[in-house]
Amino acid sequence: MNFVSIRIITHDVRRLVDFYETVTGVAAKWYTPDFAELPTPSCTLAIAAKRTMDVFSAGAARPENNHTVILEFKVDDVDKDHARLAETIREFVQAPTTMPWGNRSMLFRDPDGNLVNLFTPVSPAAIAKFSADASAPSSRAATS
């Protein structure tokens, strides 16, 4: 099994795509006005309109209703990204903080309220963990 994508269902695809293009620096690939993807080397972030889910199962996905999932992106320097995004992010949930497991991490919410974590491995163990073979499942666990 290979985890390849996570999809956010939203009422405003353009707004969310613009936000994630700014955060990640990745240009979205648009397939329809209701569906776009932001491909990264390890996983793709897909963003789709609610009506795309309703085709399969009306009401199965409720935009702006996530209270449990955190989207996590490993970055080269979380402090630089914090400074770069200071005008884009309305409110940071957590300013850059070094976590006990060795990642320097910041949290904020996207325009739909989803939590987003940008982190940089800083301890020797965290650096080694994320320098390991990307195909090893243990290299991707417990990132924030």
Helices and strands as residue ranges (DSSP letters): E 5-10, H 13-24, E 29-32, E 35-39, E 44-49, H 50-57, E 70-74, H 78-85, E 92-98, E 103-109, E 115-121, H 124-131, G 137-140
